[in-house]
Each structure stands twice: as structure tokens, then as C-alpha cells.
């Protein structure tokens, strides 16, 4: 029996034992393909709303494996393993998804006037298995929400988004993020230490900090708060700064945006907290936006190390 949804086109095909979803994204095919095959991007959109994904291995080639855990909003973890059968960049991916119920998936990427049509077809062992997955496990709505999140992610190519899930209540995570006595113990990438930190937590106030990197280099930074909704959201302009607190350019890259608009959200999920960080260039030139876009890997690495330190600090507070 056909199943339709206004956001995406879905069918449940009795003869083919399949569920098929299609969606057109306002983004070039190469970008959509890369976002689908890079663990750094996957972490920011894969899965239904409320889910987060931790990748342990992602080897996108025929015979390669993607092993990952999906963390449900109720705290339940779901182990997944994908074995790639065919990879034709940027046209097609074919893989087997497990564990039980095991099913085969073909994802095609078709260029349509600068946009990209994605068709995702999952084929199950029998119509009964397909019906169980579609009806009992909400596979269609889950696919729908996943494609919604992908659409949101690729819609803003000059925005960097990263998300992590922490085993701590939201109030605690918000305090640890906004109180100087906590920030100095975890803020910054691996190997960095905070030797100075003052925080005037109010719209118009600033957090000003000095950071010593692992190689001994000292950097100063500041946040200029624009919005504070405790314990839900922080919005601020972030930049490098002088020791006195004035905005300065990147010490090693003059084409880096002078300021970034930062939005941090804190979502409570049954004792856990999902933190989402959004960065975008603020009043930047085309050259600065291009430099920002070219440094996604560096931003991901820095935030991943910072999140790891935050995870450890929260566990110690636990």
C-alpha cells in the first residue's frame, strides 16, 4: 500500500519488498555526496530528530565498513553496521545494513539544474519484514526526519555545525559552559590550557580568555554575548582578541573572518544533554567566507578535542 508524506515522496512496494524515499536538495551533487560519505558531516545530520551518531569506523569503498552507534532520545544505544557493495562518486552508493533485520540499500544522487535529487531504496528479505520495519519501527518517518536534517545541513554551506550528546543534565552542562571556574578546566582543543578567564554573562557582556597551546603559543579570544536564554541557548560573536580585550585578526591567517556568529543550543533528553554548535562568518568578505569553508576539517578537529575534554570534565563532576 503506498505511503506518502508532504515533505518527501515515499512508497512501500509490496512486490519489491522495499521502501523508497526521494528528496530534492538545494545543493550541488558533489556536496550532498560528500556530506553522505564523510563521518565529520554524518555526525551532524544522520538519524531522526533527537538522535545522535557516534562513528567508530567509516571506510567508504566496496568491501569497506561503516560501524556506528545511534543514540536515541531516551538514552538507548543502537549498534549499526553497513558494508559497502558499490561506491560510484558522486552518483551511487549500494550497501548492506545490519544487524537484524538485514536489508540492502541503494542511494542515488541525480543532478537537476544545480540541485540534487536523492533516491534511497531499502529492500528487505520479505514483505512481512518490510511491514514490521515500516509500521512498528517508524522507518518511514525516521527516513523523513533524517532527510529533513540533511536538507537543513546542506542549505547553509557557509555554516559549520557540530553536535554532541553528553551524559549530564542540561542545567549542569549550561553552568559548566558559562561559569569561569568551570570553563578554564575544559575549554579549548587537546593540549590547550586556559591561564586567564573572565566572564560577564549578560547580553552585551564578554567572556575574555587567554589560552596556551600545546606548543607554548599564547592566544587570546573573546565572546561578545548577544542573547542568553538559560539553560537553552547562547548567541555571541566570537573572535581572536588582544590581551586587553579588543578584536584582532587571526594570528596566522589574515583571510580568516574577523568575527563568527556562534549559536550554542542545549537540549535536555532524559538526563542527557545534546549540545549543538553553529558557526557562521559575521559580516565577512567573499574571501573570508571561502577561507572559512576551506577550514571545516580544522574546525571539526578543534571542536572534537574540546568536546572530549568537556566529556571528561563532566564525568569527573558526575
Buried (B, 14 or more C-beta within 10 A) or exposed (E): EEEEEEEBBBBBBEEBBBBBBBBBBEBBBEBBBBBBBBBBBBBBBBBBEBBBBBBEEBEBEEEBBBBBEBBBBEEEEEEBBBBBBEBEEBBBBBBEBEEEBEBBBBBBBBBEEEBBBBBBBBBBEEBEBBBBBBEEEEBBBBBBBBBBBBBEBBEEEBBBBBBBBBBBBBEBBBBBBBEBEBBBBBBBBEEBEBEBBEBEBEEEBBBBBBBBEEEEEEBBBBBBBBEBEEBEBBBBBBBBBEEEEEBBEBEEEEBBBBBBBBBBBBBBBEEBBBBBBBBBBBEBEEEBBBBBEEBBEEBBBBBBBBBBBBBEBBEEEE
